């Protein structure tokens, strides 16, 4: 009959690794399955760093999730002995009325966050790495923001899941997920797994295993050196999201950590052509980084505009840019957790917690109606 479990977690990346940990920590019989090794570079959870923010401009409902995620990242740090979250603060820069500013302020007002407003003159004095501002720009300082180390965080969560009793199976690709009777069968070449519930957290492969609106697509990540005689450290260039002068385009990133490079990328704002996550072109071709190089040249006086390093990543976007966390139907037997939309890793530990709660019929620790995968059902039928 194959292996049996209370809950099978399919995908052990950003969210799935934490879901397996939080389920095992509840004493559940858990099997976690992934076609790759934890911390791999084939999905959307690699690249040395990810931004962490609490004043989440994408939706005020994300702030409680970020706060819970911070608690869980700190718990994983304690169990692993690894530094996973470095709180540096972050600056949001744009004009009043822009989504960067108004979204951040909405989260700050709703959750009474200690966000500080700065004028362009104050920004230029305090953060000279952002000296190239446009008239009317303001800044919002989020002191609770910082950066996460994604590969180490995933490995720490998988190790914590295993230590709590979860069985971890890697190098095995899931062929299908089939609700059957009062449970779910996870089809594998090496033998099926039968579980009462499944948490499906397969990243860009999620749409291959569940009927959800998701567009996987290839992106290029880039890192930059400081110009000779200039300082582009994270102290001078802390975490940021801002508009590039004269373009209206968003850019995000942070200065260099010790021994590393500054990371800068463009906002991924679609529409996107879907890419096959199994056939992603991993080579960065001539001309692909010209756009971000031009934005860096226009924005940061301390950075060389040509990338010093680049690599590819595979993201998965939903139609509204919010995540997918919840059951796929009324039975609740399959809980999907994914749809990163370019901003999920900061929340991943808490998204895993939420998926675990749903899989064992606990009430979620915060309202996640805006993440329910079924929110798209009516429009898709129409």
N, C-alpha and C positions, 0 to 999 in steps of 0.2 A: 504493500500500500504506500510505500515511500515514507518520507519524514513527516511528522506532525508537529504543530505548534499552535499556541494561542494566537499569535500574530506573526505574520511574515512581513518583513520590511524589504521591499524591492528597490534597490538603489541605496548606496551608502556614501553619497556625496554630502553636500552641505546640509540638507534637511534630513535625509534618511539616516545618516550616522547618529544624529541627535535623537531622532525618533526611536531608533533601536536602543540607545542608552536609556532614554526616559521610560520606555516600556520595561526594559530589564530591571531598572531601578524600582519599579513598582512590583517586582516579583513575578512578572508575566513570563511565560515560556515563549521565547522570541528566537526566530531565525532571521538573520540578515543576509541578503544576497546581492552580489554585485558582479558584473562581468569584468571589472578591473580591480586593481588593488587600491585601498584607501589612499587618498591624496593624489590620485592620478591626474594627468594633464589632458584628458580627452573630452571632458565636459565643460562645465562653466565654473568650476571651483578651484582654480589655480591662478598663479600669477603673483605670488609672493605677498601681496597685500590686498585687502578690500577695505573700503571706507566704512566707518561706524558712526552713525548719527542718532541722536535722540529726538531732536526737533525735526521730524521727518516731513519734508515738504510734499511728499507724494500723497499723504493722507494722514489726518490727525489720529486716526485709529491705529496707526503703526507705532505711536510713541509707547503705549503700554507693552507692546511686543518687544520693542527695543530695550526697554528697561528690564523686562524679564530675561531677555537674551543676555544682557550684561551680567546678571546674577549667575546665569548658567555658564557663560564663558569663564567667569572667575572661579566657579566650582571646578570646571575642567582644568584650569590652570593649577589649582591646588592638587588635583589628583595626578596630573601629568608631570608637574614640575617645569612646564614650558610656559614662556610668556606668549600669550595668545592675543591679548587686547592691550594696546598702548593708547591711553587717553591723552590726546594732544590738544583738544579743542579743534573747532573748524570754523571757517569764515564762509558765509554765503554772500555773494556780491551780485548786485543787479539794481535796476531802477525800481522805485516804489511802484507797485501795481503789477510788477512782473511775477511770474509763477514762482521763481526762486524765492523772492522776498515774501510774497503774500502766503505761499504755502508754508514757509517756515514760521511766519508770524501766527498763522492759524493753529499750528501745532503748539506753539509756545503759549498762546492765550488759553487754549482748551485745557492744557495740562500744567499751567503755571510754571513754565520752564524759565531758567535764569538766562534768557537770551539778551545780549547787549547790542544796542543799535549804535553804529559808527558812521560818521560822515566820511565823504571821500577824502577830505583833508586829514582826518584822524587815521584813516586806513593807510594813507601814504606815509605818515609819520611812524605808525606802529608796525606796519607790515610792508616794508619797502620792496619786498619781492613781488608785490602786487601794485607797483607804482603806475602802471599804465591803465588808468581808469577813464571812464567816460563821464562827461558832465551829468550830474544828477545821480550818479551811482551812490548807493549806500551799502553798508555791510551789516550783517547780523552774525554775532559771535556766539556759537554754541559750545560752551565750555565742557560739555559731557561727551563730545565727539572724539574720534581718534581713528586708529587703524587696527584691523585684524589680520592675523597670519592664517590664511585659509587652509593650506595643506596641513600645517601642524594641528589646526583646530579639528579637522576631520579625523586625523589619526588619533587624536586624544579622545574624541567621542566614541570611535569604534573600540578603542582600548577600554574605555569606561564601560561600554556595553558588554564587552567580553568579560570583564572583571565582575560584572553584575550577573553573569550567567547566560548571556546571549550566545547563540551558536552563529558563527560568522562563516559564510561560504563565499569565496571570491573565485574569479576566473570562470564563472558560470553565467551564461546569458539566459534570461527569462524569455521563453518563447510565447507565452500567453498567460493571461490571468482569467480564470473562468469560475464565476460563482456557480456553486453546485450544491443543491440541497440547502443545508443550513450553514455552509461554509464556503470556502474559496479554494480552488486548486491552482497552484502556481506551476505551470509547465516548464520543466527543465530537461535538457537532453540526458542528464545523468540520473534522472528520477524525479518525479513530481513531489511537491510539498503541499500538504493539505493544512489549512489554517482556518480558524474561526473568522478572522479578519485579516485584511492586507492593508498595509500602508504603502502606497505606490509613490515613490519619490525618485523617479528615474531621470530627472533633469531633462535635457533635450530629447531623450528617448520616450518621455512620458506619453506623447501623442501616439506612439506606436502601440501602446498597451491599454489606452483608455480613450474614449471619445470625448476629448476636451479640445477647445479652440486654442491651439498653441503653434507658434511659428518658431522653429529652431533656425538660428542663423549664425554664420561665421562672423567674428569680429577680430580686429587686430589690436593688441595691447602694446603700448610703447613706453620706453623709459629714456630719460635725458640726462646728460652730464651738465655740470655747471660750467660756465665760461671761465677761461683762465682768469684767476684773480678774483672770482666772484664766489659768493656763498649761496648755495641752493639747498641747504640743510632743512630738515623739517621744522626746526625752530624759527627759521626765517620765512619758510614757505609752508605753513601748516596746512592741514587738510582743507580743501576748498571745493566749492561749486560756484561757478561764476559765468557771466557772459564775456566772450572775447570782444575786445574793443573793435567797433566798426563792423561787426558781423551779425550780432544778435544770436550767435551760436553759443551753446553751453559747453563748457569744459570743466573737468573735474580732476582731482589728483592730490598730490602731496609732495613735499620736498624729500630730499634723500635722508634715509636712515644711515647710521654708521656703516660705512663700507658698501653702500648700495647707491642707486641712482634715483633721481626724481621720477615720479610716475605721473603722466598726464594723458588723458583720453577725452574724446568727444562724447557728447550726449548721444545715446542710441535711441533715436526718436522716430524710426520707421517712416513710411511703411516698409516692411521687410519682405524680401523674397525668401521663401523657405529653403533651407539647406538640409541635406541628408546628414544627420549626425554621424553616420557610419562612413561617410565619404567626404569629410571635410578636408579641404586643401590646407595642409599644415605649413606650406611655404609662404613667406611674406614676399610679394613680388615688387619689382621696381614700380614706383609711383604710388603704391598703396598708402604710404605714410605722408604723401605730400600735403594732404589736407591738414592733418594734425601738426605737421611741421610749420605750416603757415600760421596756424592759430597760436602756437607756442612763440613764434617770432614776433607776433603782434602783441603778445600779452606779458611775457616774462623776460625782463632785462637780464636776469642772471643765468638763463638757460641757453645752451646751444640748441638751435632749432632743429637740427637733424637728429633723429633718434639714435641713441647709442645701442639700444637693444629693442627687439620686437618679437612677438610671438602671437599665435592665434588662440582663440577661445570660442566656445560655442554657447550662446545664450538662447533663451527660449522666452518669447514674449507672448502675453495675452492681449486681447483686443483693447482692454482698458488700462493696461500697464500695472494692474494689481495681481497679486499672487493667486494661486489656486490652493485652498486648504479646506477640505471637507469631503463628505461622501459623494459618490457619483449618482446615487439613487436613494430611494427611501429605505432600503434594507440596511444601509450603513456598513455593508460588509467590505467595501473597497473605499478607503480614504485616500484621496489624491493630495499630494503636497508638492507643489512646484510652481512653474511659471515665473521664473526669477525676474524677468522684465528688467534686468540690469541693476536691481537694487536690493536683492534679497539676502545676501550673505550676512549682513549685520544682524539680521533677524533669525538666522537659520537655527540657532539653538532653541529659541522659543517657538519657531514654527514646528520644529520636531516635537517639542512638548505639546503643542496644540494638536498635532496629528495623533500623538500617543493618547491624549485625553479623549479624542473622538473615537479612537479604536477600542477604548475600554469603557465607553459610555459615561465618562466624566464630563461635567460641565466645563467648557473652555474657561480659562482664567480671565479672558476679556472678550468683548463682542467682536466676532469675526464674520458677521453677515456679509460685509463688503468683500470677503475673500471666498465666499461660497462658490464652488465650481458651477452650481446649477443656475447662477445669475444670468448665464448666457443662453439658457435653454429656449426661452421664448423667442428671442431674436433669431436663433438658428432655425427654429421651426418655420418662422415667418419667411 
